[in-house]
């Protein structure tokens, strides 16, 4: 059974930093790409960042490039999203997701963690 559990969300002032984590289990990790998405109130869910578990290659949305960094810890089966220079528009529920690296669609999703950035 695949399980993705996010943690680390919270309240931070604009310009601050926060790191959210995603603990994964039940996956053959080397076959998967892990993604981070976010959804703000009244908005559609949007892609934030992704990391190929096997190669470590990363991808970022234009809105977060240069401010956010995605990484993985193989020993802990955990993926991280380090968020720096946060802006009020980064406020959203952040979700971790997993897909087969050769697939376009994310199959598994976490429950989400709230990130709120105050001005």
C-alpha atoms as an extended CHARMM CRD file, in Angstrom:
* protein
*
       119  EXT
         1         1  UNK       CA              0.0000000000        0.0000000000        0.0000000000  PROA      1               0.0000000000
         2         2  UNK       CA              1.4030000000        3.3630000000       -1.0550000000  PROA      2               0.0000000000
         3         3  UNK       CA              1.3820000000        6.0950000000        1.5350000000  PROA      3               0.0000000000
         4         4  UNK       CA              2.5920000000        9.6760000000        1.2560000000  PROA      4               0.0000000000
         5         5  UNK       CA              2.5870000000       11.7820000000        4.4090000000  PROA      5               0.0000000000
         6         6  UNK       CA              3.4230000000       15.4760000000        4.3050000000  PROA      6               0.0000000000
         7         7  UNK       CA              4.6000000000       17.5110000000        7.2630000000  PROA      7               0.0000000000
         8         8  UNK       CA              6.2970000000       20.7910000000        8.0510000000  PROA      8               0.0000000000
         9         9  UNK       CA              3.7390000000       23.3170000000        6.9270000000  PROA      9               0.0000000000
        10        10  UNK       CA              2.9860000000       26.3790000000        8.9980000000  PROA      10              0.0000000000
        11        11  UNK       CA              2.8110000000       30.1320000000        9.2400000000  PROA      11              0.0000000000
        12        12  UNK       CA              5.7160000000       32.3050000000        8.1030000000  PROA      12              0.0000000000
        13        13  UNK       CA              6.2730000000       35.9450000000        7.2700000000  PROA      13              0.0000000000
        14        14  UNK       CA              7.0260000000       37.0850000000        3.7520000000  PROA      14              0.0000000000
        15        15  UNK       CA             10.6990000000       36.6980000000        2.9890000000  PROA      15              0.0000000000
        16        16  UNK       CA             11.0240000000       33.7720000000        5.3510000000  PROA      16              0.0000000000
        17        17  UNK       CA             11.7560000000       30.1120000000        4.7450000000  PROA      17              0.0000000000
        18        18  UNK       CA              9.9980000000       26.8390000000        5.3810000000  PROA      18              0.0000000000
        19        19  UNK       CA             10.7140000000       23.2160000000        4.5640000000  PROA      19              0.0000000000
        20        20  UNK       CA              7.9750000000       20.6820000000        3.9660000000  PROA      20              0.0000000000
        21        21  UNK       CA              8.6070000000       16.9560000000        3.9360000000  PROA      21              0.0000000000
        22        22  UNK       CA              6.9640000000       13.9530000000        2.3320000000  PROA      22              0.0000000000
        23        23  UNK       CA              7.5760000000       10.5400000000        3.8510000000  PROA      23              0.0000000000
        24        24  UNK       CA              6.8610000000        7.8190000000        1.3050000000  PROA      24              0.0000000000
        25        25  UNK       CA              6.2660000000        4.1180000000        1.7160000000  PROA      25              0.0000000000
        26        26  UNK       CA              5.0730000000        1.2540000000       -0.4420000000  PROA      26              0.0000000000
        27        27  UNK       CA              6.8880000000        2.4070000000       -3.5840000000  PROA      27              0.0000000000
        28        28  UNK       CA              9.6990000000        1.0190000000       -5.6760000000  PROA      28              0.0000000000
        29        29  UNK       CA             11.3550000000        4.3780000000       -5.3900000000  PROA      29              0.0000000000
        30        30  UNK       CA             13.8140000000        4.1480000000       -8.2460000000  PROA      30              0.0000000000
        31        31  UNK       CA             10.8810000000        3.8560000000      -10.6860000000  PROA      31              0.0000000000
        32        32  UNK       CA              9.0990000000        6.9730000000       -9.5010000000  PROA      32              0.0000000000
        33        33  UNK       CA              9.1290000000       10.7110000000       -9.8510000000  PROA      33              0.0000000000
        34        34  UNK       CA              7.9810000000       12.6390000000       -6.8100000000  PROA      34              0.0000000000
        35        35  UNK       CA              6.1400000000       15.8810000000       -7.2920000000  PROA      35              0.0000000000
        36        36  UNK       CA              4.9810000000       18.8120000000       -5.2140000000  PROA      36              0.0000000000
        37        37  UNK       CA              1.7580000000       20.5960000000       -6.0490000000  PROA      37              0.0000000000
        38        38  UNK       CA             -0.1800000000       23.3500000000       -4.3270000000  PROA      38              0.0000000000
        39        39  UNK       CA             -3.7270000000       24.6080000000       -4.2330000000  PROA      39              0.0000000000
        40        40  UNK       CA             -4.7660000000       28.0210000000       -3.0090000000  PROA      40              0.0000000000
        41        41  UNK       CA             -8.3670000000       28.8020000000       -1.9810000000  PROA      41              0.0000000000
        42        42  UNK       CA            -10.5460000000       29.1850000000       -5.0430000000  PROA      42              0.0000000000
        43        43  UNK       CA             -7.7380000000       28.1460000000       -7.3610000000  PROA      43              0.0000000000
        44        44  UNK       CA             -6.8930000000       24.9860000000       -9.2560000000  PROA      44              0.0000000000
        45        45  UNK       CA             -4.1040000000       22.7680000000       -8.0670000000  PROA      45              0.0000000000
        46        46  UNK       CA             -0.8200000000       23.6430000000       -9.7470000000  PROA      46              0.0000000000
        47        47  UNK       CA              2.5340000000       22.0090000000      -10.2390000000  PROA      47              0.0000000000
        48        48  UNK       CA              5.3770000000       23.3240000000       -8.0930000000  PROA      48              0.0000000000
        49        49  UNK       CA              8.3730000000       20.9990000000       -8.4410000000  PROA      49              0.0000000000
        50        50  UNK       CA              9.3950000000       17.4170000000       -9.1110000000  PROA      50              0.0000000000
        51        51  UNK       CA             12.3790000000       15.1430000000       -8.6500000000  PROA      51              0.0000000000
        52        52  UNK       CA             13.2120000000       11.8830000000      -10.3770000000  PROA      52              0.0000000000
        53        53  UNK       CA             14.0410000000        9.5190000000       -7.5610000000  PROA      53              0.0000000000
        54        54  UNK       CA             16.5550000000        7.5290000000       -9.5740000000  PROA      54              0.0000000000
        55        55  UNK       CA             18.4870000000       10.2660000000      -11.3690000000  PROA      55              0.0000000000
        56        56  UNK       CA             17.8460000000       13.1660000000       -9.0410000000  PROA      56              0.0000000000
        57        57  UNK       CA             16.9230000000       15.4210000000      -11.9260000000  PROA      57              0.0000000000
        58        58  UNK       CA             14.5560000000       18.2140000000      -10.9650000000  PROA      58              0.0000000000
        59        59  UNK       CA             11.9360000000       20.4460000000      -12.5270000000  PROA      59              0.0000000000
        60        60  UNK       CA             10.3280000000       23.6330000000      -11.2430000000  PROA      60              0.0000000000
        61        61  UNK       CA              7.4150000000       25.8680000000      -12.0450000000  PROA      61              0.0000000000
        62        62  UNK       CA              8.4810000000       29.3020000000      -13.2650000000  PROA      62              0.0000000000
        63        63  UNK       CA              6.8480000000       30.9620000000      -10.2470000000  PROA      63              0.0000000000
        64        64  UNK       CA              9.1380000000       29.1990000000       -7.7680000000  PROA      64              0.0000000000
        65        65  UNK       CA             12.3510000000       28.6910000000       -9.7360000000  PROA      65              0.0000000000
        66        66  UNK       CA             15.2820000000       30.1510000000       -7.8560000000  PROA      66              0.0000000000
        67        67  UNK       CA             13.3680000000       30.2390000000       -4.5690000000  PROA      67              0.0000000000
        68        68  UNK       CA             12.2960000000       26.6320000000       -4.0040000000  PROA      68              0.0000000000
        69        69  UNK       CA             14.4570000000       23.5280000000       -4.0220000000  PROA      69              0.0000000000
        70        70  UNK       CA             13.3360000000       19.8860000000       -4.1170000000  PROA      70              0.0000000000
        71        71  UNK       CA             15.5330000000       17.0940000000       -2.8030000000  PROA      71              0.0000000000
        72        72  UNK       CA             15.3380000000       13.5060000000       -1.5810000000  PROA      72              0.0000000000
        73        73  UNK       CA             16.8590000000       11.4230000000        1.1670000000  PROA      73              0.0000000000
        74        74  UNK       CA             17.1310000000        7.8350000000        0.0070000000  PROA      74              0.0000000000
        75        75  UNK       CA             17.8460000000        6.4790000000        3.4760000000  PROA      75              0.0000000000
        76        76  UNK       CA             14.7170000000        8.0760000000        4.9070000000  PROA      76              0.0000000000
        77        77  UNK       CA             12.4860000000        7.5910000000        1.8410000000  PROA      77              0.0000000000
        78        78  UNK       CA             11.6240000000       11.2520000000        2.1800000000  PROA      78              0.0000000000
        79        79  UNK       CA             11.3110000000       14.0950000000       -0.2830000000  PROA      79              0.0000000000
        80        80  UNK       CA             11.7430000000       17.7050000000        0.7820000000  PROA      80              0.0000000000
        81        81  UNK       CA             10.6500000000       21.0450000000       -0.5860000000  PROA      81              0.0000000000
        82        82  UNK       CA             12.7900000000       23.8750000000        0.7300000000  PROA      82              0.0000000000
        83        83  UNK       CA             10.9890000000       27.1740000000        0.2410000000  PROA      83              0.0000000000
        84        84  UNK       CA             12.9530000000       30.4150000000        0.5470000000  PROA      84              0.0000000000
        85        85  UNK       CA             12.0010000000       34.0470000000        0.0830000000  PROA      85              0.0000000000
        86        86  UNK       CA              8.3570000000       33.1250000000        0.5350000000  PROA      86              0.0000000000
        87        87  UNK       CA              5.6540000000       35.4390000000       -0.7570000000  PROA      87              0.0000000000
        88        88  UNK       CA              2.0080000000       35.8090000000        0.2750000000  PROA      88              0.0000000000
        89        89  UNK       CA              1.0280000000       34.2940000000       -3.0730000000  PROA      89              0.0000000000
        90        90  UNK       CA              2.7800000000       31.0770000000       -2.0380000000  PROA      90              0.0000000000
        91        91  UNK       CA              0.0150000000       30.5240000000        0.5150000000  PROA      91              0.0000000000
        92        92  UNK       CA             -1.6620000000       27.2080000000       -0.2960000000  PROA      92              0.0000000000
        93        93  UNK       CA             -2.0940000000       23.6030000000        0.7120000000  PROA      93              0.0000000000
        94        94  UNK       CA              0.9820000000       21.7640000000       -0.5110000000  PROA      94              0.0000000000
        95        95  UNK       CA              0.6050000000       18.1970000000       -1.7140000000  PROA      95              0.0000000000
        96        96  UNK       CA              3.1500000000       15.5030000000       -2.3460000000  PROA      96              0.0000000000
        97        97  UNK       CA              2.4940000000       13.1040000000       -5.2340000000  PROA      97              0.0000000000
        98        98  UNK       CA              4.1410000000       10.1620000000       -6.9700000000  PROA      98              0.0000000000
        99        99  UNK       CA              4.0800000000        8.8160000000      -10.5150000000  PROA      99              0.0000000000
       100       100  UNK       CA              5.9410000000        6.3160000000      -12.5750000000  PROA      100             0.0000000000
       101       101  UNK       CA              8.7870000000        8.2770000000      -14.1090000000  PROA      101             0.0000000000
       102       102  UNK       CA              7.7290000000        7.3820000000      -17.6620000000  PROA      102             0.0000000000
       103       103  UNK       CA              4.1000000000        8.2870000000      -17.0340000000  PROA      103             0.0000000000
       104       104  UNK       CA              2.4390000000       11.6710000000      -17.3500000000  PROA      104             0.0000000000
       105       105  UNK       CA             -0.0600000000       11.1880000000      -14.5440000000  PROA      105             0.0000000000
       106       106  UNK       CA              0.5030000000       11.2600000000      -10.8160000000  PROA      106             0.0000000000
       107       107  UNK       CA             -1.0670000000        8.2090000000       -9.2150000000  PROA      107             0.0000000000
       108       108  UNK       CA             -0.6080000000        8.7170000000       -5.5190000000  PROA      108             0.0000000000
       109       109  UNK       CA             -1.2600000000       11.7620000000       -3.3850000000  PROA      109             0.0000000000
       110       110  UNK       CA             -0.6880000000       12.8280000000        0.1800000000  PROA      110             0.0000000000
       111       111  UNK       CA             -3.2160000000       14.5790000000        2.3690000000  PROA      111             0.0000000000
       112       112  UNK       CA             -1.5670000000       17.9900000000        2.0850000000  PROA      112             0.0000000000
       113       113  UNK       CA             -0.0170000000       20.4550000000        4.4780000000  PROA      113             0.0000000000
       114       114  UNK       CA             -0.9840000000       24.1150000000        4.8760000000  PROA      114             0.0000000000
       115       115  UNK       CA              1.5600000000       26.8350000000        4.2050000000  PROA      115             0.0000000000
       116       116  UNK       CA              0.5150000000       30.3800000000        5.0420000000  PROA      116             0.0000000000
       117       117  UNK       CA              2.7040000000       33.3810000000        4.2420000000  PROA      117             0.0000000000
       118       118  UNK       CA              1.7850000000       36.6890000000        5.8510000000  PROA      118             0.0000000000
       119       119  UNK       CA              2.7620000000       40.0890000000        4.5000000000  PROA      119             0.0000000000
